[in-house]
Amino acid sequence: MKSSSTPVIIGLVVAVLVIAGGAWFFKQSSSTAGQSAQPSEQQPAQQSAQQPVTTETVPGTTATATVGATAPQTFAVNGNDQTADLKKITVKAGEPVTITFGADAGTTYHGGLDFRSSVINTGTITPGSKKTITFTATKSFSFTPYWPATNIAKPYTIDIVVQ
């Protein structure tokens, strides 16, 4: 025969375990919080200063950056179906380059633009949107914008001149 106090006892045991577990967790969190708050300035020094790191910048493409390298040279290119506001970009050889490509909302067909080159591609950029790519400049090349739906090239290029 089951006592009517059994559910109450079980409830009290569960409550005590929850409170004890919470107190233990809080104590553990408090003791490690001081450790994680300390600066970790030595961590990067443990890595090689020129260790390559591969990152996903545009779905389906990768670019390589270097830990401890100089900040990327940064540019913005806004294009449409007929032209772009920046058609020539001059960069230093061997240094990282970041370009944010935009497709103008008012003068780009609804399919958007896809800036392609022999080095890296942006993938489709819908009108009014932007995509950022990063790569290391080793040779001169050109981006050609395409209409993604038909693979028809637009009548201009963006030249990357590496010096």
N, C-alpha and C positions, 0 to 999 in steps of 0.2 A: 504494500500500500504506500502510495506516494504522499509525502508530507506537503502541505500547502506552502511551507516555508522554503522548499527546495528552489523554486524559481527566484526567490528573493536572495537566497544565498549565492546562487550562480551569478545573479546580477551584480551583487556586491563584489564578488571575486573578479569579475570582468572589469568593473569600475576601478578597483585597486590596481589591476594589471595595467590598464590604460594610463592611469595617473602615474604609476611608477615608470612605465615606459616613456611617457612624455617628459618626466623629470630627467631621466637618464639621457634622452635625446637632446634636451635643452642644455644639459651640462656638457655633453660632447660637442655640441655646436659652439658653445661659449669658449671652450678650451682651444678649439682649432681656429676660431675667428681671429684671435690675436696673431696666430702664425700666418694666416693668409693676408692679413692686413700689412705685413711687412713688405717693403719693396723687394722686387725680384730683379734687381738690376744686374745681378751676376748671370742670370739665365741666358741672355743672348750671348754673353761672352763665352759660354761653354760651347756654343755652336761655331762652326767655321764661318769666318766673315764673308766668304763668297759661296756659301752653300746654295745651290739652285732649289727653288721651290716652284712646283707646277700648280697653277690654280685654274679653275674653270671660270672663264670670263664671259663667254657667250655659249649657250648650249651647243654642244657638238664640236667646240674648238677649245684649245688650251693655249696658254701663253706661259712663258717662263720668266720669273722675276728672281732677283738675287737678294738674299737676306743681307742687310748691312749696305746695300747699294744706295746710290743717290736717289733722290725723289724723282719720280717720272716727270718728263716734260709733258705738259698737259695742254690739250687743244680741244676746241669745240667746232664741229662742222654741222651746219644746218643745210640740208638739201631739199630739193623738190624735183618735179618731173623735168625741169629744164636746166637748172643750174644749182650751184652751192655757194654759200657766202665765203668759203675759204677753199681755194683750189690748189694751193701749194703750201706744203708744210716742210720746213727745213729743221732737221734734228741732228743731234750729235751721235756718231757711230758708237755702238756698244752700250748705249744708255737706254733705260726703259722709257717708253712713250705711252701715254694714255690719251685716247681720243674718244670724245663723246659725240656720237653721230645722232642727228635728229632728222625727222621727216616732217617738213612743214605741213600743218593741218589744212591750210587753205589752198595750197598749190600742189599737193601730192595726191595722186589717184588713190582711191580707197584701199587698194592692195598693198600700198606702202612701198618701201624701198629696201633693197638688200645690197649693201656695199661689199663688193668682193675684190680680193687681191690674191697674189701668189703667196702672201704671208699669213693672212688671217681674214676671216669674213665676219660680218656682223650678224648675219641671219636677218630675217624679216623685221623691219621696223615699221610699225603701223603709223599712219598720219597722226601727228601730235605727240608721238612717243619718242624716246631716246634710248640708245644702248651705248654702253661704254666698253671699250676694248683696251687691253694693255698688251704690249709686246716689246721685245728688245730690238732696237734698230740696228741691223747689220748690213743692209743693202738698200738701195733706192728701189722704189716700186710705186705702183699706182692702184688706187681703189677705183673701181668702176661701179656706179650704181645700176642696179637692174630692177625691173618690175618683177617681183617674185612669181606672179601667176603665169607669166609667159616667157620668162628669162630673156626679155628684150632689154638690151643695154640702153641707158639714158645717154644723151648727147654731151656728156662731160666726164672728166675724171678728177680725182683729188690725188695730186702727186706728192709722194713722200720722198724728200731729197735727203739722203744721209751723207753727212760730211765728216 
